[in-house]
Amino acid sequence: MEIGGDEYLSFFRLDPFLKNDTLMFFLMTIEIKLRKGEPMDRAIRRLKKRLDREGVIRDVRAKRYFEKPSDKKRIARKVAAFSQMLRTRYEKM
């Protein structure tokens, strides 16, 4: 299926923020303009790459569950320790 012209593929992300007991939403739009004569699967691939580059999927997965600040710090220390171990290991090579 080929579509050309000024059609757009869009992805909408909703981030809920609680403020004063009301639910508010932040809307972010990522658009991919279809090129003339471009197959739909190629446009979808470009959309997926842009979503990956901008970290939309990662953000959605991270916000799926609440994570305590202490847990975030513990994981960050663990990642830093692992990175430092790799840095020292490959520094000696």
C-alpha positions in Angstrom: 0.0 0.0 0.0 1.5 3.3 -1.1 0.4 6.7 0.0 1.9 9.9 -1.2 1.1 13.5 -0.5 0.7 15.4 2.7 -0.7 12.7 4.9 0.9 12.3 8.4 1.5 9.4 10.7 1.2 10.6 14.3 1.9 9.2 17.7 0.4 10.8 20.7 1.8 10.5 24.2 -0.3 11.3 27.3 1.5 12.0 30.6 -0.8 12.3 33.6 0.2 14.8 36.3 -1.7 15.0 39.5 -2.2 18.6 40.7 -4.8 19.8 43.2 -6.7 16.5 42.9 -7.3 17.0 39.2 -5.9 14.9 36.4 -4.1 17.0 33.7 -2.6 15.7 30.5 0.4 16.8 28.5 0.2 16.1 24.8 3.2 15.6 22.6 3.0 14.9 18.9 5.6 13.2 16.7 4.8 13.4 13.0 6.4 11.7 10.1 5.6 13.2 6.7 5.1 10.6 4.0 7.2 11.1 1.0 5.6 10.8 -2.4 5.3 7.1 -3.5 6.8 5.9 -0.2 5.5 2.5 1.0 3.6 2.6 4.4 5.9 0.0 6.0 9.0 2.3 5.4 7.1 5.2 6.9 6.2 3.2 9.9 9.9 2.1 10.3 10.9 5.8 10.2 8.3 6.5 12.9 9.6 3.7 15.1 13.1 5.0 14.7 12.1 8.5 15.7 10.2 7.2 18.7 13.2 5.2 19.8 15.6 8.2 19.3 13.4 10.6 21.3 12.9 8.0 24.1 9.1 8.0 24.0 8.7 4.3 24.6 11.3 4.3 27.3 9.5 7.2 29.1 6.1 5.4 28.9 7.6 2.2 30.3 9.4 4.1 33.1 6.2 5.9 34.1 4.1 2.8 34.1 4.8 2.2 37.8 5.8 4.5 40.6 9.5 4.1 41.6 10.6 5.4 44.9 13.5 8.0 44.9 15.6 5.7 47.0 15.2 2.9 44.5 16.1 5.2 41.6 19.3 6.2 43.5 20.2 2.5 44.3 19.8 1.5 40.6 21.8 4.6 39.5 24.6 3.6 41.9 24.5 0.0 40.6 24.7 1.2 37.0 27.6 3.5 37.8 29.5 0.8 39.6 29.1 -1.6 36.6 30.2 1.1 34.2 33.2 1.9 36.3 34.1 -1.8 36.4 33.9 -2.1 32.6 36.0 1.1 32.2 38.8 -0.2 34.4 38.6 -3.7 32.8 39.1 -2.3 29.3 41.5 0.4 30.3 44.1 -2.3 31.1 43.8 -3.9 27.6 
